[in-house]
Amino acid sequence: MSEVQTSYYEFWVETVKRAKETLPSQEYSTWFSRISYISSKKGVVTLAGGSQFILDTVIDRFRDMIANTLSELTGEEISVEFIISDKGQNQEAHTEDNGHEEQRTIKKQNDLSKKIARRKEEANLNPTYDFESFVLGDNSAFAYNASLAIAKNPGSSYNPCLIYGDVGLGKTHLLSSIGNYILTQNPELKVVYVTAEMFTNEFIESLTTKSPQQFKNKYRKVDVLLIDDIHFLQNKASTQEELFHTFNNLYEAKKQMVFTCDRPISQLKDITDRLSSRFERGLNVDLQPPNYETRVAILKKKLQEHKSSLSEEIVNYIAFNVVTNVRDLESSLTKLVAYMDLIGEELTFEKAKQLLGVLPAMGNIARDSLSIADIIKTVGEYFNVTAFEIKGKKKNKSLVQPRQIAMYLARQITDFSTTEIGTEFGGRDHTTVMYANNRVDSLMKSDEAYAATVNKLKRELTSS
């Protein structure tokens, strides 16, 4: 039986490129450039040199490096053989045949790059969002590693996956990173990224234009479905019904699904139980606000992307004070970088503070600027209940939870007494406020999802 013939020429071209970039120029030109690619078979590459003296030196200095690089590039265990011959291609002196082969390799690589870019555009992905540009911290490690695992092996595990967390923490970045990674590795797969609002609008349009089958074909014949901001589906029964059937179709076909939400599924209102149970069937991971060290790392990463620089004092000032989310960090940084670009001068610490204004750290805002009515309104909107219902006498669970959280937040971030808070909540006794405060505090210690919800509302109120 004949040997299986396999060409590793394109990987050899990349190996040569890396050697030229890393080896001292004299060493490369004297020795490495004098070996050439002859042929290959499965797991073996044959290289040639013009004399035994050249080969002895090359084998001694570069054999392991060549074999390791080829193995890394191909994902196979590659061994390297050497022969004496003048027939091979010297990297610096292209023969016509090998020149044509290299051109074909370059064209093939360019065509593949164009195909991948086109597929990413068709999938509606942001091509700048990838795993390498995501700044990893303790707050995001679980979500990041889950996303990377899904990207490397879509449909086999962690399906479905839900990533939840406050705005500006990187949910969309991770979602697009999954899609971009998958298409880079396998552009033949069908990947679709869409927001829940876009999904809803397309569904409505399909009903209007009487083309529901076209809509179903788009979403039920994909290999990877990425849907952002599913909290938008609250109160949209028909769209939820359509997504339910789409979900079942893809799940049975073992196709990967990843969703994002601004809160745990259990906190959503007017989502059908059967759809809610589908979201909870797989892996649910959360994104928390970055800690101080991660915020510094994010700022430094963004400065590199802007090809700009700021003093450590300014970077630390922003990181210490902007504690809400990544988006707010980037906004502060962009303002300073834009000033330097437009004015053309270095930025002093005092000027940076002046441009940014006072950036109070979490919890240091003027408490008298926040009313209890503001807190009740914010909590009510989050839980989809009215201020009247929160202040009312009904004691069903859907009202007790937001009522107690609103009381807790009023106690934590204002200077009002428990008696004053009780009065604002429909004339309740101060002991009711104390009980609510203790109850919420206890639940936050035992329930991470519950704590995430309360902290999200606190951040929203104290950063406004």
Protein Blocks (a to p, Z undefined) as FASTA:
>chain_A
ZZddddfklmmmmmmmmmmmmmcfklmmmmmmmgccfbdcehiacdddfbfklmmmmmmm
mmmmmmmmmmmmnopacdddddddfkbccfklccfklmmmmmmmmmmmmmmmmmmmmmmm
mnopafkbcfklpccdfklmmmmmmmmmmmmmghkaopacdddddehilpmmmmmmmmmm
mmmmmmmbccddddfklmmmmmmmmmmnopakmmmmmmmmcfbdcdehkllmgoplklmm
mmmmmmmmmmmnopacddddfbdfklpghiafklmmmmmmmccdddddddfklmmmmmmm
mmmmnopaddfklmmmmmmmmmmbmmlmmmmmmmmmmmmmmnopacdfklmmmmnopadd
ehiacfklpcfklmmmmmmmmnopafklmmmmbfcfklmmmmmmmmmmmmmmmcbdfklm
mmmnoopafklmmmmmmmmmmmmmmmmklmmmmmmmmmmmmmZZ
